[in-house]
Structures are given as structure tokens and as C-alpha cells.
Amino acid sequence: MYHSVDDCSHDPYRVTVSPHRLDRQLTWLRRRGLRGVGVHELLAARARGEGQNLVGLTFDDGYADFVTHALPLLRRHAFGATLFVLPGRLGGDNAWDPLGPRKPLLSADGIRQAAAAGIEIGSHGLTHRDLTRTDDTRLRAEVSGSRALLYDVTGAHIHGFCYPYGLADHRTVEAVREAGYSYACATATTPGDLTGPYALPRVHIGERDTAWRLHLKRHLHRLRRRPVDGV
């Protein structure tokens, strides 16, 4: 689980990894015979009984620096990824992070550029709201409305959803399922009674994650991750 790829000098929420560190992390994966892919590709391979050498890479929020910094590195390593974006904030910024620096978000053209490079585009909702605290009308707009808008932007089927802040409950999971997504990403801290392809746990990766920390996180995640039927 990545977010921004940029300068890390002021990063109170630890959502940023430098291009140099990202390059080192991708190199670490490749040297171990692992290949980064989008989540939809990973799940399809697992459904076929394959994909043991694949790692799902995700980038949340749709920062503009994905195209300028992350995408060239992914291309260099021949990796794919899933980019979860906010179609209700196209060309805007991360206003939901009051303490951090303002980071520009991708425009519609930027999203299309990433998609044309083979990056899977997924929804992160419309505006980065905590969906567990919204009413039913707003929940539908954030989940179903964002999917429709992203189809208009990309012209492609949108398979994946990512819960803002990683927060999900049974009501939001059901809304994502009913909207037609085939999977949804949460975090490793999602309540234990939420399992399955609509509550996929992920590991946060940041600037401090050197080779040794990546090794630990990989093995700890295997120990603590919840079983996901069919994945």
C-alpha cells in the first residue's frame, strides 16, 4: 500500500516515499523473483491457482506525482499496479490532510495517461470521506457514482474499490458489492469479522522501509493476515 511518491522532508502522515526509496523497494522485490502487478491481475492469477510470484501494488489517493515519479519506475522494473483515484477531486489536492503539505491530485488526463500505460484504475470514492460515517445517499454516491465517473474518464470497466482511510464496516462492504465491483481493498487493521475479496488487507509501505523492514513486513503479514476465501 503506497500513496505519494515525492519529497519526504515534511510528511506528518507518513504517506510519502521518495523515488529513490521506491526504486530500491521495487528492486528488492525483483531480486527475489517477485513481480508487482495490479490487484485485479493478482486475483485473476490466484483464481487460476497461479500467481505465487506476484505481489499486488496499490497507490491510494491518485496523487499527480504517480505519473511523474512512480510510473517511470514501474516501467523500468516492468511492474504493474493499481491506482485508486478520487474522481470527485480531479485536479484538486489532498484537503482531507489538514497537517500535511498540499499535494496535487491527478486530472482526468493524468488518469488516462496512467491507464494507457497499463496501470489498473480503481475507485477511492468521490472525495475521500469516511464511508462508515456517511448516510445511505452519500454512500451510494461515493461508491456507485465514483465508479460511473471513472468509466466515463477511462472507458474501461472499474473492478476495484479502496475504502478511504482503510475504514470499512458491513454496510460499506455491501454497498461496494452491490455497485458491481469485484474486489475492495482495506488495511490489515480492518475488523476481523470482515473477510473476503471485499475486505482485502494490505501492508503500508513507506520511506523507512529498507530491505530488512520489507523482509519483516512480508513474513509478519503472512502470519497475521486473515484467510480470504477464493483468493
Backbone bond lengths (Angstrom), bond angles and torsions (degrees), N, CA, C in turn:
res aa  C-N    CA-C-N  psi(-1)  N-CA   C-N-CA  omega(-1)  CA-C   N-CA-C  phi
1 M - - - 1.466 - - 1.522 109.24 -
2 Y 1.318 116.82 105.89 1.457 123.97 174.86 1.530 109.36 -106.58
3 H 1.332 114.33 167.25 1.460 120.76 173.50 1.530 108.59 -130.11
4 S 1.335 116.10 -97.53 1.459 121.43 -177.98 1.522 111.25 -92.25
5 V 1.333 116.24 147.99 1.469 122.36 175.23 1.525 107.46 -122.58
6 D 1.326 115.74 99.82 1.466 119.33 -170.71 1.529 109.25 -168.15
7 D 1.322 116.36 -165.19 1.461 122.95 176.02 1.532 110.03 -63.84
8 C 1.329 116.58 134.36 1.474 121.87 -174.48 1.527 113.04 -106.62
9 S 1.332 118.87 12.57 1.462 120.41 -172.71 1.523 112.28 -65.50
10 H 1.326 118.36 -29.83 1.471 121.47 176.69 1.530 107.12 -130.93
11 D 1.323 115.51 99.75 1.466 120.14 -172.18 1.536 110.11 -144.03
12 P 1.355 117.51 68.25 1.470 120.12 -173.30 1.520 114.17 -63.44
13 Y 1.322 117.98 -25.27 1.464 120.38 -179.59 1.531 112.80 -95.94
14 R 1.331 117.21 0.92 1.466 122.83 -179.79 1.535 111.75 53.76
15 V 1.330 115.25 47.22 1.468 120.87 179.73 1.527 111.77 -105.84
16 T 1.331 117.17 5.56 1.463 120.33 -173.02 1.521 110.65 -119.38
17 V 1.313 115.31 138.92 1.467 122.17 170.79 1.523 106.80 -125.68
18 S 1.317 116.40 140.17 1.464 119.84 -179.42 1.526 109.96 -73.92
19 P 1.335 117.26 153.97 1.468 118.95 176.07 1.528 112.37 -56.09
20 H 1.332 117.21 -38.87 1.469 120.08 179.25 1.523 110.87 -61.49
21 R 1.344 117.17 -45.53 1.458 120.13 -179.13 1.521 110.85 -66.45
22 L 1.327 117.24 -41.38 1.460 119.84 177.89 1.523 110.65 -59.59
23 D 1.307 117.30 -42.76 1.464 120.95 178.82 1.528 110.36 -59.72
24 R 1.333 117.36 -43.20 1.460 121.34 178.68 1.533 110.88 -64.20
25 Q 1.332 117.08 -39.68 1.468 120.55 -179.13 1.523 111.28 -68.06
26 L 1.318 117.22 -40.83 1.462 119.98 177.74 1.533 110.85 -67.17
27 T 1.323 115.69 -36.67 1.467 119.45 176.08 1.523 110.40 -62.88
28 W 1.328 117.19 -40.53 1.464 122.40 178.08 1.528 110.74 -58.28
29 L 1.330 116.94 -43.71 1.468 120.48 177.77 1.526 110.88 -63.23
30 R 1.324 116.08 -48.81 1.466 120.02 -174.56 1.525 111.72 -62.83
31 R 1.338 116.96 -38.79 1.462 120.56 -179.22 1.525 111.92 -66.98
32 R 1.311 117.23 -17.78 1.467 121.15 177.28 1.518 112.33 -98.75
33 G 1.314 115.81 15.02 1.453 120.83 177.47 1.506 113.71 74.42
34 L 1.337 116.99 20.79 1.460 121.64 -179.32 1.526 110.15 -105.86
35 R 1.333 115.76 146.32 1.469 120.64 179.71 1.514 109.98 -126.20
36 G 1.324 115.52 129.11 1.458 120.71 178.18 1.516 111.42 -76.70
37 V 1.342 116.38 135.58 1.466 122.31 179.89 1.525 108.84 -141.69
38 G 1.327 115.84 170.42 1.451 121.01 172.24 1.524 110.54 -72.13
39 V 1.325 115.89 160.41 1.461 119.98 -175.33 1.525 111.59 -66.68
40 H 1.317 118.04 -38.29 1.470 120.15 179.92 1.523 109.98 -61.38
41 E 1.319 117.67 -42.80 1.472 120.81 177.72 1.521 110.68 -64.87
42 L 1.321 117.38 -40.69 1.461 121.22 178.99 1.522 111.11 -61.31
43 L 1.330 117.15 -47.33 1.461 120.60 -177.94 1.526 111.44 -66.52
44 A 1.325 117.06 -36.84 1.464 119.99 178.14 1.527 110.38 -64.65
45 A 1.337 116.70 -40.42 1.464 119.97 178.30 1.519 110.90 -66.06
46 R 1.324 117.08 -42.62 1.460 120.40 179.27 1.523 111.26 -63.65
47 A 1.330 117.28 -35.43 1.465 120.58 178.52 1.524 111.49 -64.81
48 R 1.331 116.77 -27.04 1.466 121.55 177.60 1.531 112.02 -87.15
49 G 1.332 116.81 1.74 1.450 120.27 -176.65 1.511 112.89 79.68
50 E 1.332 116.83 20.34 1.467 122.13 -177.83 1.533 109.25 -119.45
51 G 1.319 114.59 -165.42 1.454 120.55 171.37 1.510 116.46 81.52
52 Q 1.337 117.98 19.62 1.457 119.10 179.40 1.525 112.57 -67.10
53 N 1.331 116.51 -19.34 1.463 120.12 179.15 1.525 112.32 -99.78
54 L 1.340 117.09 11.80 1.459 121.10 -177.72 1.527 110.98 -104.32
55 V 1.324 114.94 146.63 1.462 122.30 176.32 1.524 108.04 -128.93
56 G 1.318 116.60 126.46 1.460 119.92 177.49 1.522 110.26 -76.42
57 L 1.324 116.81 124.28 1.462 122.37 176.83 1.521 108.95 -109.26
58 T 1.318 116.41 129.24 1.466 120.49 179.36 1.521 110.15 -126.64
59 F 1.324 115.35 145.82 1.464 123.21 176.11 1.520 107.53 -127.69
60 D 1.329 116.22 113.40 1.467 121.31 -176.01 1.530 111.85 -88.21
61 D 1.324 115.84 153.77 1.472 126.72 169.22 1.520 114.14 87.72
62 G 1.329 118.78 -25.41 1.463 119.82 177.91 1.516 113.94 73.59
63 Y 1.337 116.51 45.87 1.466 119.70 177.94 1.518 110.69 -67.68
64 A 1.332 115.55 146.43 1.462 120.41 -179.77 1.522 111.26 -62.20
65 D 1.332 117.39 -25.50 1.466 119.11 -179.37 1.522 112.36 -69.49
66 F 1.336 118.29 -9.63 1.473 118.76 174.90 1.518 110.13 -60.47
67 V 1.321 117.13 -44.76 1.466 120.79 -177.88 1.526 111.13 -71.18
68 T 1.325 117.03 -39.02 1.466 119.38 -175.49 1.517 113.10 -80.05
69 H 1.333 118.57 -34.16 1.465 120.92 -173.68 1.528 114.37 -115.29
70 A 1.345 117.44 -45.67 1.472 119.37 -174.85 1.522 112.26 -76.98
71 L 1.321 117.22 -44.99 1.457 120.56 -174.45 1.524 113.24 -59.55
72 P 1.344 119.78 -43.58 1.467 118.27 177.72 1.529 112.73 -61.03
73 L 1.338 117.33 -35.00 1.462 119.73 179.23 1.517 111.40 -71.90
74 L 1.319 117.19 -40.11 1.457 119.99 176.30 1.533 110.19 -60.64
75 R 1.316 116.71 -41.86 1.474 120.39 178.10 1.522 110.90 -63.15
76 R 1.340 116.88 -42.41 1.464 120.92 -179.14 1.521 111.28 -59.00
77 H 1.320 116.65 -37.54 1.463 121.11 -178.58 1.530 112.92 -92.74
78 A 1.344 116.89 0.00 1.468 121.86 -178.26 1.528 110.94 60.15
79 F 1.334 115.83 41.05 1.449 122.62 178.66 1.520 110.05 -105.80
80 G 1.328 114.98 154.22 1.447 121.41 168.97 1.514 110.05 -107.70
81 A 1.326 116.84 -176.65 1.460 121.74 179.79 1.519 108.50 -170.79
82 T 1.327 115.34 168.15 1.461 121.78 170.30 1.514 108.32 -111.25
83 L 1.321 115.91 131.30 1.457 123.15 179.26 1.532 108.26 -110.65
84 F 1.333 116.87 113.15 1.458 121.70 -179.68 1.527 108.97 -93.99
85 V 1.331 116.59 118.55 1.462 121.32 -171.26 1.530 111.33 -119.90
86 L 1.341 114.16 169.94 1.471 123.03 -176.01 1.523 109.41 -118.51
87 P 1.331 118.98 91.07 1.465 119.83 -176.37 1.520 114.23 -65.57
88 G 1.329 118.06 -12.58 1.462 120.21 174.93 1.509 113.33 -84.44
89 R 1.332 117.44 -2.70 1.474 121.95 179.91 1.529 111.60 -129.51
90 L 1.308 118.32 29.54 1.462 121.01 -177.71 1.524 111.08 -55.74
91 G 1.329 115.73 126.11 1.458 119.94 179.78 1.515 113.90 73.27
92 G 1.325 117.85 7.46 1.458 121.76 -179.98 1.520 111.38 -91.06
93 D 1.335 115.80 -145.68 1.458 119.65 177.62 1.520 109.82 -146.20
94 N 1.329 116.19 -179.45 1.461 122.88 -175.58 1.531 111.40 -85.12
95 A 1.300 116.95 63.06 1.464 122.09 -176.85 1.527 112.34 -64.31
96 W 1.337 118.17 -17.07 1.465 120.94 -179.27 1.528 111.70 -75.82
97 D 1.343 118.72 -8.71 1.469 123.13 179.34 1.527 108.96 -105.56
98 P 1.323 119.26 87.07 1.470 120.37 -171.80 1.522 114.59 -66.61
99 L 1.322 119.25 -25.86 1.462 121.19 -175.26 1.517 113.44 -93.33
100 G 1.302 117.65 -18.31 1.451 120.49 -174.47 1.517 113.28 -90.77
101 P 1.336 116.42 171.72 1.469 120.06 175.50 1.520 110.35 -69.02
102 R 1.319 116.42 150.33 1.461 120.71 176.10 1.524 108.70 -70.51
103 K 1.317 114.72 124.86 1.462 121.64 179.78 1.524 108.63 -117.16
104 P 1.328 118.81 125.35 1.465 120.58 179.62 1.518 112.08 -68.24
105 L 1.327 115.21 146.15 1.458 122.60 177.67 1.526 109.99 -102.01
106 L 1.319 115.27 160.68 1.457 120.42 -179.55 1.520 112.04 -64.41
107 S 1.309 115.33 144.54 1.459 121.81 168.95 1.518 108.97 -84.23
108 A 1.322 116.72 176.67 1.463 120.09 176.11 1.530 110.75 -59.77
109 D 1.335 117.04 -38.90 1.465 119.81 178.85 1.526 111.21 -64.15
110 G 1.335 117.00 -38.32 1.451 120.30 178.63 1.517 112.38 -65.14
111 I 1.331 115.80 -39.29 1.462 119.99 176.95 1.519 110.47 -64.26
112 R 1.319 116.68 -42.89 1.469 119.78 178.39 1.523 110.87 -64.55
113 Q 1.325 117.75 -34.67 1.462 120.44 177.96 1.525 110.52 -64.72
114 A 1.328 116.78 -42.20 1.467 119.85 178.40 1.524 110.59 -65.45
115 A 1.327 116.69 -43.01 1.463 120.47 -179.73 1.525 110.98 -63.32
116 A 1.329 117.12 -40.09 1.464 120.97 179.52 1.523 111.69 -64.47
117 A 1.336 116.72 -23.70 1.467 120.95 178.47 1.520 112.03 -87.03
118 G 1.329 117.50 5.15 1.453 121.03 176.71 1.514 114.87 94.58
119 I 1.328 117.51 8.54 1.458 121.31 178.34 1.527 109.83 -81.92
120 E 1.333 116.51 131.31 1.463 120.08 175.95 1.528 109.35 -71.99
121 I 1.323 116.23 132.23 1.458 121.71 177.46 1.529 109.09 -101.59
122 G 1.326 116.34 128.40 1.450 121.87 176.75 1.516 110.23 -126.62
123 S 1.316 116.04 169.85 1.462 121.07 -179.09 1.519 111.30 -96.04
124 H 1.328 114.64 140.31 1.470 122.51 173.01 1.536 109.60 -114.07
125 G 1.365 114.35 23.72 1.456 119.75 -171.46 1.515 110.21 86.13
126 L 1.311 116.15 -179.48 1.462 120.34 -179.79 1.524 112.79 -79.86
127 T 1.341 116.34 -47.50 1.466 119.47 -165.59 1.519 114.73 -134.17
128 H 1.316 118.70 12.43 1.461 123.73 179.97 1.529 111.94 66.47
129 R 1.322 116.38 55.70 1.461 122.81 175.49 1.519 110.32 -101.74
130 D 1.319 115.49 153.14 1.459 120.87 169.41 1.525 107.46 -72.01
131 L 1.327 116.45 104.83 1.465 120.59 -173.43 1.519 112.57 -71.31
132 T 1.318 117.72 -19.06 1.467 119.14 178.66 1.524 111.39 -72.95
133 R 1.339 117.65 -10.68 1.464 121.54 -178.72 1.531 112.68 -113.88
134 T 1.322 117.72 11.66 1.464 120.74 -179.14 1.526 110.56 -99.74
135 D 1.332 116.39 158.30 1.460 119.49 174.81 1.524 109.40 -78.37
136 D 1.315 116.89 173.25 1.462 120.72 -173.61 1.524 112.39 -64.37
137 T 1.324 117.34 -36.36 1.467 120.42 -179.56 1.518 110.85 -64.79
138 R 1.333 116.46 -47.77 1.456 120.09 179.28 1.525 110.97 -66.39
139 L 1.307 117.01 -37.03 1.464 120.57 178.78 1.528 110.55 -60.18
140 R 1.322 117.54 -45.37 1.465 120.53 178.54 1.520 111.58 -62.37
141 A 1.337 116.21 -41.08 1.466 119.42 179.43 1.524 111.26 -63.40
142 E 1.329 116.23 -43.49 1.462 120.65 -178.21 1.527 111.81 -66.73
143 V 1.330 116.48 -36.49 1.463 120.59 -174.85 1.530 111.22 -90.78
144 S 1.316 116.94 -59.83 1.472 120.49 -178.38 1.519 111.71 -74.35
145 G 1.329 116.77 -42.45 1.460 120.11 -178.36 1.509 112.74 -62.62
146 S 1.326 117.28 -39.64 1.467 119.85 179.99 1.520 111.09 -66.53
147 R 1.315 116.50 -35.81 1.471 120.00 179.35 1.526 110.85 -64.84
148 A 1.341 116.03 -42.87 1.464 120.13 179.31 1.529 110.93 -64.19
149 L 1.342 117.03 -42.01 1.455 120.26 179.74 1.528 111.88 -64.63
150 L 1.319 116.39 -39.11 1.458 118.68 179.88 1.520 112.10 -70.10
151 Y 1.315 117.01 -31.07 1.468 119.01 173.47 1.529 109.56 -63.57
152 D 1.338 116.39 -41.25 1.462 120.03 178.06 1.531 111.16 -62.29
153 V 1.336 117.25 -37.45 1.460 121.34 -178.31 1.524 111.55 -72.13
154 T 1.339 115.94 -45.10 1.469 119.93 -171.27 1.522 113.97 -100.54
155 G 1.343 117.11 -23.62 1.459 120.27 -174.26 1.508 112.89 71.84
156 A 1.343 116.79 14.66 1.464 121.41 -177.06 1.521 110.62 -123.47
157 H 1.314 115.34 155.75 1.459 121.40 177.03 1.525 109.29 -66.30
158 I 1.317 116.95 134.64 1.461 122.02 -179.84 1.525 108.34 -100.52
159 H 1.325 116.25 111.21 1.459 120.85 -174.42 1.525 113.53 -87.31
160 G 1.337 117.13 -34.94 1.449 119.85 -166.54 1.514 115.01 -116.34
161 F 1.328 114.49 151.02 1.460 123.03 176.16 1.520 107.96 -127.44
162 C 1.324 116.32 149.57 1.461 122.07 176.87 1.525 108.28 -130.38
163 Y 1.332 117.16 123.33 1.461 121.26 -177.52 1.531 110.26 -70.38
164 P 1.333 118.07 125.09 1.465 119.57 175.86 1.529 110.99 -56.37
165 Y 1.323 115.40 137.77 1.473 123.93 -176.03 1.528 112.10 63.11
166 G 1.325 118.75 5.75 1.453 121.96 -176.35 1.507 113.78 72.17
167 L 1.337 117.66 13.62 1.464 122.32 -173.87 1.522 110.98 -93.09
168 A 1.322 115.77 124.23 1.464 121.19 179.81 1.519 109.54 -143.65
169 D 1.306 115.49 152.20 1.456 122.08 170.79 1.525 107.15 -139.87
170 H 1.324 117.16 -177.59 1.463 119.26 -174.87 1.534 111.81 -63.67
171 R 1.329 117.56 -33.37 1.470 120.06 -179.93 1.520 111.11 -68.07
172 T 1.333 117.89 -43.71 1.465 119.61 179.85 1.522 111.45 -69.39
173 V 1.332 117.12 -37.68 1.461 120.04 177.08 1.520 110.59 -60.55
174 E 1.315 117.35 -43.13 1.466 120.56 179.88 1.525 111.08 -66.35
175 A 1.337 117.43 -36.91 1.462 120.59 177.71 1.529 111.08 -63.33
176 V 1.319 116.94 -39.98 1.470 121.08 178.47 1.526 110.27 -66.41
177 R 1.305 116.79 -42.40 1.469 120.61 178.54 1.531 110.48 -62.26
178 E 1.324 117.07 -47.03 1.456 121.15 -178.16 1.519 112.15 -65.63
179 A 1.328 117.80 -26.98 1.470 121.13 -179.58 1.519 112.56 -74.07
180 G 1.336 117.94 -11.48 1.455 120.60 175.51 1.506 115.84 101.94
181 Y 1.329 117.59 4.90 1.465 119.44 175.01 1.522 109.34 -69.50
182 S 1.326 116.33 152.92 1.466 119.65 178.32 1.520 112.69 -98.12
183 Y 1.332 117.43 -12.73 1.460 120.65 176.30 1.524 108.92 -159.79
184 A 1.335 115.46 165.51 1.458 121.28 174.50 1.515 109.58 -146.59
185 C 1.322 116.30 143.44 1.456 122.59 -179.32 1.524 110.82 -104.08
186 A 1.314 114.42 136.29 1.460 121.90 174.76 1.525 107.01 -121.28
187 T 1.325 117.23 -141.71 1.457 121.63 174.60 1.524 108.37 -133.63
188 A 1.321 115.74 174.64 1.457 120.18 -179.23 1.516 112.50 -67.66
189 T 1.358 118.22 -13.48 1.465 121.63 -178.26 1.524 112.73 -96.07
190 T 1.331 118.12 5.11 1.465 120.90 176.86 1.528 109.23 -59.65
191 P 1.352 118.61 140.97 1.475 120.32 -179.49 1.520 112.74 -47.71
192 G 1.334 116.10 138.93 1.456 121.78 -172.59 1.504 114.84 -63.23
193 D 1.343 118.13 -19.93 1.467 118.42 179.97 1.519 111.57 -82.97
194 L 1.337 118.11 -2.23 1.462 121.97 174.23 1.523 108.00 -100.74
195 T 1.317 116.66 108.95 1.457 121.42 179.77 1.519 109.39 -133.62
196 G 1.316 115.65 174.90 1.450 120.15 175.82 1.505 112.62 99.86
197 P 1.328 117.40 -177.65 1.463 121.77 -174.20 1.525 114.15 -67.76
198 Y 1.336 118.99 -9.58 1.461 120.39 177.52 1.528 112.00 -101.64
199 A 1.316 116.59 12.61 1.471 121.08 174.77 1.523 108.89 -149.56
200 L 1.325 116.50 55.20 1.467 121.13 -176.64 1.526 110.14 -72.08
201 P 1.333 117.86 124.10 1.472 119.99 178.19 1.519 111.48 -76.96
202 R 1.321 115.76 148.59 1.471 120.77 178.43 1.520 109.90 -134.07
203 V 1.322 116.09 163.69 1.459 123.14 178.06 1.525 109.24 -108.47
204 H 1.321 116.98 125.90 1.464 121.44 176.90 1.522 110.14 -69.54
205 I 1.337 116.47 132.66 1.456 122.40 177.01 1.527 108.75 -120.53
206 G 1.322 116.30 129.73 1.457 120.32 -177.39 1.511 113.28 -134.74
207 E 1.323 115.45 -168.95 1.455 122.27 -175.04 1.529 112.56 -65.14
208 R 1.311 117.83 -30.32 1.464 120.68 -176.87 1.525 113.51 -81.96
209 D 1.333 117.06 -2.12 1.465 120.05 -174.91 1.520 111.06 -84.22
210 T 1.329 113.53 91.48 1.457 121.75 174.81 1.529 108.98 -80.81
211 A 1.324 116.17 -177.19 1.464 120.21 -178.58 1.527 111.14 -58.38
212 W 1.333 117.21 -42.79 1.464 119.98 -178.30 1.524 111.10 -64.92
213 R 1.339 117.45 -42.18 1.465 120.62 178.98 1.524 110.89 -67.05
214 L 1.316 117.61 -36.70 1.464 119.75 176.64 1.515 110.57 -63.26
215 H 1.320 116.36 -41.24 1.466 120.69 177.85 1.531 109.84 -59.40
216 L 1.325 117.67 -47.25 1.462 121.42 179.82 1.524 111.70 -63.67
217 K 1.316 116.65 -45.30 1.463 119.75 -178.11 1.519 111.32 -63.50
218 R 1.326 116.00 -39.02 1.465 119.02 -179.66 1.523 110.65 -60.99
219 H 1.320 117.04 -45.38 1.461 120.22 -175.98 1.527 111.91 -78.12
220 L 1.332 117.90 -35.81 1.461 119.77 176.78 1.514 111.40 -65.56
221 H 1.333 117.12 -37.18 1.461 120.64 179.53 1.524 110.61 -63.92
222 R 1.330 116.24 -38.30 1.463 119.30 178.06 1.523 111.09 -62.64
223 L 1.334 116.87 -34.79 1.455 120.85 -177.35 1.522 112.48 -75.59
224 R 1.342 116.34 -37.48 1.465 118.79 -172.22 1.516 114.25 -100.78
225 R 1.353 118.35 -12.22 1.472 118.82 -176.29 1.518 110.40 -66.18
226 R 1.313 115.43 145.98 1.454 121.61 179.05 1.522 110.12 -79.39
227 P 1.321 118.50 145.87 1.466 120.27 175.70 1.528 110.36 -60.04
228 V 1.304 116.91 138.60 1.467 122.43 178.87 1.508 107.55 -122.63
229 D 1.303 116.45 105.50 1.468 120.41 -177.19 1.522 110.76 -59.48
230 G 1.329 115.88 132.17 1.448 121.04 175.68 1.508 114.78 80.92
231 V 1.343 117.14 6.30 1.461 120.75 -178.12 1.526 109.22 -121.52
